Amino acid sequence: MAVIELDKIDAPDSKPVSLQALRDQATYNWKPAAYLDVYDAFLGGLRQAPVRLLELGVAMGGSLEIWSGAFPRGRVVGVDLRTPQVPKPDGNGHMPYRFKGENIIFRQGSQDDAPFLQSLSAENAPGGWDIIIDDCSHIGKLTLASFHILFPLLKPGGFYFLEDWGAGYWHNFPDGQLFKPEQHLAMRPDGVFPSHDTGMPGLVKQLVDEVAMADIYQKNNGIHDPEAPHRTMFRSLHIFHGVVVIQKVGAGARPIAG
Ligand SMILES: C[S@@+](CC[C@H](N)C(=O)[O-])C[C@H]1O[C@@H](n2cnc3c(N)ncnc32)[C@H](O)[C@@H]1O
């Protein structure tokens, strides 16, 4: 798979339209403005690149229209269980919503359907995805299933976003649970730091372990692996309210520890 090479991207012909302005132009703008600031910080340098972007969770296509305008040379692929529908002009039933953006492709399917996602990827991103966004079920089990299927199909240096991971703290969410006060910045007498480990918050904490692979497999642990510094799949992990950003390790990644 080709690595994302920021220095090989053409300079823009003119100043790109801000993500916030693109959000305001979208027919259904559900993406919170604060999330777009995060996307802008990580993806600002890719705006003129012919990126392959996959978003799981389309709803009415508002975010696909933002990405379509943000990456005019890219291909934007959206997946959802349901095809977005709008009322027919004559009032008799519904019809599929027509997205505003020539470079948008929609496919109906589930975020945990491996054959579907693999064939979609082979068709639309044979060299790997540059950007994958999971704004789908926000259920830990399904989010992990997508991650196992799709992270290997992300280019080295590519970005994987997870949205709304805080749903796992909602008591009325399918895999949500209330946070227990004893889990708040506290250590038990047995040395354990108790933690909210279910739903997406539990998954996000496992992602932290992935960043630490060089330490997990370091020389003195008895499970030494000479490849340890290269074992981590992540170059970085950033956790914001509502958005997790993973950058995949690149071909030229520098080992940190032996
Ligand atoms: C938060 S909305 C997406 C919003 C959209 N990304 C935006 O910003 O405008 C979540 C969507 O995920 C879809 N969804 C939920 N579970 C799914 C699954 N297992 N597979 C595919 N889509 C799913 C729902 O139908 C819903 O349209």
PDBQT file of the ligand as one rigid body, heavy atoms in Angstrom, charges set to zero:
ROOT
HETATM    1  C1  LIG A 301     -24.958   9.251  13.740  1.00  0.00    +0.000 C 
HETATM    2  S1  LIG A 301     -25.763   8.670  12.307  1.00  0.00    +0.000 S 
HETATM    3  C2  LIG A 301     -24.613   9.118  11.044  1.00  0.00    +0.000 C 
HETATM    4  C3  LIG A 301     -24.521  10.610  10.841  1.00  0.00    +0.000 C 
HETATM    5  C4  LIG A 301     -23.700  11.051   9.644  1.00  0.00    +0.000 C 
HETATM    6  N1  LIG A 301     -22.361  10.520   9.656  1.00  0.00    +0.000 N 
HETATM    7  C5  LIG A 301     -23.608  12.577   9.640  1.00  0.00    +0.000 C 
HETATM    8  O1  LIG A 301     -22.689  13.130  10.263  1.00  0.00    +0.000 OA
HETATM    9  O2  LIG A 301     -24.483  13.218   9.011  1.00  0.00    +0.000 OA
HETATM   10  C6  LIG A 301     -25.547   6.934  12.471  1.00  0.00    +0.000 C 
HETATM   11  C7  LIG A 301     -26.025   6.096  11.291  1.00  0.00    +0.000 C 
HETATM   12  O3  LIG A 301     -25.475   4.778  11.473  1.00  0.00    +0.000 OA
HETATM   13  C8  LIG A 301     -26.380   3.841  10.916  1.00  0.00    +0.000 C 
HETATM   14  N2  LIG A 301     -26.100   2.525  11.518  1.00  0.00    +0.000 N 
HETATM   15  C9  LIG A 301     -26.358   2.101  12.773  1.00  0.00    +0.000 A 
HETATM   16  N3  LIG A 301     -25.924   0.835  12.945  1.00  0.00    +0.000 NA
HETATM   17  C10 LIG A 301     -25.369   0.456  11.773  1.00  0.00    +0.000 A 
HETATM   18  C11 LIG A 301     -24.723  -0.732  11.316  1.00  0.00    +0.000 A 
HETATM   19  N4  LIG A 301     -24.579  -1.803  12.105  1.00  0.00    +0.000 N 
HETATM   20  N5  LIG A 301     -24.238  -0.758  10.052  1.00  0.00    +0.000 NA
HETATM   21  C12 LIG A 301     -24.397   0.309   9.214  1.00  0.00    +0.000 A 
HETATM   22  N6  LIG A 301     -25.010   1.469   9.600  1.00  0.00    +0.000 NA
HETATM   23  C13 LIG A 301     -25.482   1.534  10.853  1.00  0.00    +0.000 A 
HETATM   24  C14 LIG A 301     -27.760   4.390  11.246  1.00  0.00    +0.000 C 
HETATM   25  O4  LIG A 301     -28.713   3.910  10.315  1.00  0.00    +0.000 OA
HETATM   26  C15 LIG A 301     -27.533   5.918  11.154  1.00  0.00    +0.000 C 
HETATM   27  O5  LIG A 301     -27.954   6.405   9.885  1.00  0.00    +0.000 OA
ENDROOT
TORSDOF 0
